[in-house]
Amino acid sequence: MAPLASIADPAIAAVAFFFCLAKEKPMYFDAAKDVVRDRMHGIIRPGDMEEVLVFGEWASKNAISPEDPIRRFRDLWLQALDMQERQQLIGIAEDVAAVGGEKTKEQENALQVLRRTLMN
């Protein structure tokens, strides 16, 4: 969890979380990474995108469950993101989980926790 603990930027935290979600369907990871790159366009500066993706992927490797980063980044997201940005984060997470078809049970659970965490 140390790599996740070093993240203080809400967008980088989101990328790490998206990769935790994507890891639940390893055969579709590259396609999910493309979704993250596309949906984070305009949020992360173009010159920083590849570095953020590489870091986010690396930071996500030690997470046991996609719910781990939600607990880790809850306060950061609640303080830094307005309601529209929180909804956007949830929407991107939904898109990542939808890559390759039906969501896994772990992805669905993580998305429920994310919605409860950010919208209540």
Secondary structure, 3 states (H helix, E strand, C coil): CHHHHCCCCHHHHHHHHHHHHHCCCHHHHHHHHHHHHHHCECCECHHHHHHHHHHHHHHHCCCCCCCHHHHHHHHHHHHHCCHHHHHHHHHHHHHHHHCCCCCCHHHHHHHHHHHHHHHC
